[in-house]
Amino acid sequence: MSLTRRRLFQRLVTPDANQLNPEVVSDRGREARVGFAEQATPAGAKVVRISSNENPLGPGQHVLDALVGKFPEAGRYPFNATQHEGTLPAAIAAKFPGAKAENVVMGAGSGEILTNAVRAFTSAAKPLATPWPSFENPTDTARKIGTPVRQVKLTDRLQIDIEKTIDASKGAGLVFFCNPNNPTATVHGKATVADFVKRVRAASPDTIILIDEAYHDYVTDPNYSSAVDLALSTPNVFVTRTFSKAFGMAGLRIGYAIGHAPTIRRLNDFKLPYGIGTPHIAAMLAGLNNPAHIEQERKRNTDVKAFTLKAFADLGFTATDSQSNFIFVNLKRPAAPFRDACAAAGVLVGRDFPPYEKTHCRFSIGTMAEMQWAVDVFRKVLGTTTTTASKERRR
Ligand SMILES: Cc1ncc(COP(=O)(O)O)c(C=O)c1O
């Protein structure tokens, strides 16, 4: 590796996982500034961004090596590169028994696929059914194209309400099932998902079922397992996955859908041509072929999450059973003033998630050092901000 390339790496990666690297840290959480909530920070300020559910360490060295190694080919279109985009579906399919390239479609992030699914499968006459709150992309897309949206409230335990979602799916073009669900981090087990799919198909045979597994790699619940095998064998079902979370490549924009070939073909019709850059293709393949790195990331996340949940519990606040790299905490007060106070102290936390914005806040899991710093800030802010209950008592 040339000296120049090594210098580039030094700028890109945090040498010690437990060390705060302001350059890297402050480049994360774009979602908090663009598109969702503007959270301005003074230039050069040290900031912990735990607002966008990213992997705080970014990609591993093996991915960075592959990425930089392909920069010389960046002048080539992805279809002319030595590792071209057309080979990616087969590379993904090889990881799932029984899957073929025709079962996979790539996207510039799984977000592209969620958008395309709404465009492909819904219309003014064929609504979108979705739990609420859940990841907003399908709802936002549906509203833009004039598709009616049936939002289904979560249960009291902040889980997706299976019965009500099945009801809402009747006659819908698409049902969105986010597992684990963002922002609540709750998950449904394999048997429940299989039963849900069976019953939606019986109640509404033409409805397409989208199971979003963006946070699959972080789940530790033994009752959970992926629905990919179900999607491969069941018409009208597909799963979306992303390289943005455990793989640490949110900035590279790579995701995919996997499922029954005719459904995948319809998604292909809406696909952005050459949406994945030439060096990014190499990075994705390097990440895909290093499962040990993902295992390590899952363990790291589980440990730091336990520390963070305990810190909140010690302060008297409870969270849902998180099966992800973020936690949804009942702060017993509106999220907005809490978020502003944290931002003023350099810690950026999740956006509002109506109808829970008056009580709950979402926190992504950063590095241990980031969370230790963040917890100190939370302790101070929670000691000073006024709770809804105490405000009401004063009225
Ligand atoms: C549940 C869920 N699905 C999909 C996405 C989109 O991710 P990307 O477009 O980066 O793959 C996100 C992003 O936060 C998410 O939380």
The ligand as a MOL file (V3000), in Angstrom:
LIG
                    3D

  0  0  0     0  0            999 V3000
M  V30 BEGIN CTAB
M  V30 COUNTS 16 16 0 0 0
M  V30 BEGIN ATOM
M  V30 1 C -35.9270 0.0890 8.7840 0
M  V30 2 C -35.0750 0.7480 7.7600 0
M  V30 3 N -35.1830 0.3510 6.4930 0
M  V30 4 C -34.4470 0.9160 5.5290 0
M  V30 5 C -33.5740 1.9360 5.8080 0
M  V30 6 C -32.8340 2.5540 4.6550 0
M  V30 7 O -31.4920 2.3080 4.7470 0
M  V30 8 P -30.5400 2.4300 3.4890 0
M  V30 9 O -31.2610 3.1770 2.4130 0
M  V30 10 O -29.3590 3.1710 3.9820 0
M  V30 11 O -30.2450 1.0380 3.0760 0
M  V30 12 C -33.4300 2.3930 7.1110 0
M  V30 13 C -32.5140 3.4900 7.4360 0
M  V30 14 O -32.3580 3.9450 8.5270 0
M  V30 15 C -34.2160 1.7850 8.1180 0
M  V30 16 O -34.1530 2.1770 9.3920 0
M  V30 END ATOM
M  V30 BEGIN BOND
M  V30 1 1 1 2
M  V30 2 1 2 3
M  V30 3 2 2 15
M  V30 4 2 3 4
M  V30 5 1 4 5
M  V30 6 1 5 6
M  V30 7 2 5 12
M  V30 8 1 6 7
M  V30 9 1 7 8
M  V30 10 2 8 9
M  V30 11 1 8 10
M  V30 12 1 8 11
M  V30 13 1 12 13
M  V30 14 1 12 15
M  V30 15 2 13 14
M  V30 16 1 15 16
M  V30 END BOND
M  V30 END CTAB
M  END
